[in-house]
Amino acid sequence: MKWSLRKTILRTLSATRKELPTFALMTFGTLIVAFGIMSLTIPYRLPDSGVSGIAVLTNYAFGISPAWVVGVANIILLAWGMKELSVRFVGWTVYAVTLLTALLKLFEGIPYPHLDELLLVAILAGAVKGLGGGLVLRSGSSLGGTDILVVALRKRYGIEVGRFTFYINLVILGVSVFIVGLEGAIYGLVSIFVNGVVLDNVLRSFDRRRQVFVISNHPKEIADFITGELHRGVTILHGEGGFTHEDRPALLCVLTPRQTMDLKRFLSVNDPKAFMIVSDASEVLGRGFKSWKEL
């Protein structure tokens, strides 16, 4: 009985340690998003996307606190999509939504930067919220809202996520024209575009890897360098030269930018006749890189 309890405690502690990076990234990212909404979006009457977009529009039109709209809307969406979502996703999303709701309420009275150039405000708001949103997504969860909706609909009906999200935001922007005016809606569109660009770049910066192909007559020496010095896995592919029809072994591996430079230097000294192809890998899943559990 004592041994079973001890194993349970150790297992719980191990799982908690694994989730600490998720907790830190999500908390920091949510804090940034809340600041972007309350200091760079609402004071300048800019529209937003998703549930936060609905929240800011109801604030402009009826004076309702964005915190209540975000909280209530996410409760409804989570209740609706619960069967389609993983336990981990639901748990972290509940935490993120609760934290975001509390922070939106907390930040209601804080002073915001006074900027006269609205285009600058729109770009800054998009960049700040994109940074925060990227950190949250990187942690393996979301801030709820339309993310809950599209994940559930994708699993249930196979709906294309990107297109569905675009249509939702298009409707929100269309409604915002009647509340903030055409000029405000255009600035909001700029902000949403910058948000998406920054968010994508934040995600890519964490997963920046190089896919490397090396064709050489000395595959064993190169494979030994990759595994022994760079501490990365490598796969030897057996190919054939199209002109000579001789065996042409090719090595395939995924490296960081710095490791790619180390491999280039090694080849320049030890096998200058080697043929090397380097391309960007947008995402790498598996041992030594992003864990499948983070999805």
Sequence and secondary structure as in RCSB ss.txt:
>XXXX:A:sequence
MKWSLRKTILRTLSATRKELPTFALMTFGTLIVAFGIMSLTIPYRLPDSGVSGIAVLTNYAFGISPAWVVGVANI
ILLAWGMKELSVRFVGWTVYAVTLLTALLKLFEGIPYPHLDELLLVAILAGAVKGLGGGLVLRSGSSLGGTDILV
VALRKRYGIEVGRFTFYINLVILGVSVFIVGLEGAIYGLVSIFVNGVVLDNVLRSFDRRRQVFVISNHPKEIADF
ITGELHRGVTILHGEGGFTHEDRPALLCVLTPRQTMDLKRFLSVNDPKAFMIVSDASEVLGRGFKSWKEL
>XXXX:A:secstr
 HHHHHHHHHHHHHHHHHHHHHHHHHHHHHHHHHHHHHHHTGGGT   SHHHHHHHHHHHHH   HHHHHHHHHH
HHHHHHGGGS HHHHHHHHHHHHHHHHHHHHGGGS     S HHHHHHHHHHHHHHHHHHHHHTT    THHHHH
HHHHHHH   HHHHHHHHHHHHHHHHHHHHHHHHHHHHHHHHHHHHHHHHHHHHHHT EEEEEEE S HHHHHHH
HHHTS    EEEEEE TTT  EEEEEEEEE HHHHHHHHHHHHHH TT EEEEEEES  BSTTSB GGG 
